Amino acid sequence: MLLKAWPTLLSVLALTLSLGTAWMVYCHGRAPSSLLKRYDFSSAEASLRSELTMTREGDFDAIRAYYREFHGGTAAEALRTLKVEHTREFKGSKILYVSYTDRGEPVRECRFFIRDAESGLWGEDRKLRTRIRDQDVASAISQWEYH
C-alpha cells in the first residue's frame, strides 16, 4: 500500500516545490515597501539624508524599492513619450537633445553621455554640463531647454 502512495506523495511534493519556486521568482526584485520604513522621506532634506544613508550602508534593496516607488510611473511616461530630437558630439561625449513628458508636462532637456574606455558602456555624466565653457554649445543647450 505504501509503495502505491509514493508516486502521489512525490507528485504533491514536486508540485509544492515548483509553486514555491515560482513564487520566489515572482517576488524576486520586488522589494516590499517595508524596506523603506527604516528611512524618512517626509521632506526634501529627510529624503536626501535617507538616500545618502541607504548608499552609505549599501542597502540596495531599499534603494531599488525607493527608486521603483518614486520613479516607476514617471519613467514609464517618459519612455512612452521620449524623442531624441538630435545628438551633438562634444569633447568625446554625446549631448542628446530630448523631449518627453513628466507628470503630463512637456520637458525639453539635454542629457550628457560619456563612454567608459574600459567597459565600452555608455553612461550619463551629470557633471559635464557644469564644465562646458564653449559659448556656442552652452547657447545651443540653453536655446533648446528654455525656448
N, C-alpha and C positions, 0 to 999 in steps of 0.2 A: 504494500500500500504506500509506504514511504517513497519507494522508487518511482511510483507513478506521480507523486506530488512534486518531485524535484523540477521537472520542466516548468510547471506552473509557478513555483516559487522563484525559480531563476528568471522567468519572464517578468514577473512582478518586480523583482529586484532590478533587472535591466531597465524596465520602464521607469522606475523611480529614479535611478541614476541618470537616465537620459533627460528626464524632466528637470531634475536638479541642475544638471549641466546647462540645459537650455536657459534656465532661469539665471544662472550665473553669467552666461554670455550676454543675455539681455540686459542685465544690471551693470555689467562692466562699463566703466566710463560714465555712468550716470550717477555722479556724486550727489548724494542727498543734501537738501538744504540744511540739514542738521550740522553739516560740516562748517557752515558759516556762523553758527550760533556762538562760537568762541570769539567772533570778531564783531566790531561795531561799525556799522555803515549808516549811522543816524545823521551824520553831517559830512560835509566835504572834507573837513580836517580829520574826522574819525575814519573816514574811508581811506584817505591817504595813509594814515598810520596803520590801518589794518592791512592794506595792500603791501606795505613795506614789511610789516611783521610776517605776513604769510611768505613773502620772498625770503626774508632772513631765516625763517625756520624751515624753509624748504617744504612747506605744506602745499604740495602741488595738487592734491585732491581738492583742497579748499579753493586754491587759485582757479582751477578748472571749473569748479561749481560756481564761483563768483562770476567768472568770465561768461559762462553759459547763461547764467541767470540775468546778468546785466546787459550783455551784448547780443544774445541769441536772436531776438526779434529784429533789432536794428540791422544786424549783419545779414539776415535773410532779405530784408527790404533793400539794403544797399546792393547786395549781389544781384537781386532781381532787376534793379534799375541802373546798374553800373554801365557807364560808357567811357571807354578810354578814347578821348577826342583826338589827342595826338601825343607823341613822345619826343623828347628832346635829349640829346647827349650833352653831358656836362662833366668834364674832367673825369672821364671813365665811369661816370654814373649815368643813370637814366632818370629823367624827370617825366612823370606821367601826368598829363593834364586830364583829370577825370571829372565826371559829373555823375550824381546819383541822388537819391532822396534819403533823408534821415528823419524818421518820425513824421513823414509826409512833407517835409520841407526840402526844396531843391538845394543841392550843395554843389559848388564848383571849387575844386581844390587841386593843388599839385602834390603829388606823392613822390618821394625820392627813394631810389633803389640803387644799391651797390651789389657788386658780385664778389663773393668771397673767393680769393685766389686759391685757397687750399681745397675747398669742397666744390667750388664751381656753382654753389647755390646763390640765388638772388634773394636779397632781403631788404626790408625797408630801413632806411637810415634817417631817423627822426632829427638828427642834429645837422644834417647837410644844409638845411635852409639857413641856419644861423651863420654859416661860413661862406655864403655867396656874396662876393664883392663885385662881381661883374654887373654893372648897371643895366645892361641890355637884358640879361637873364632875370635880374630882380624885377625889372619893369614888366617883362612879359608875364612873370608869375603874378605880380600884383594886378595886372590888367585882367588876367584870367579869373583870379579869385574874387576880385572886388568890383567888377563891372559886368 
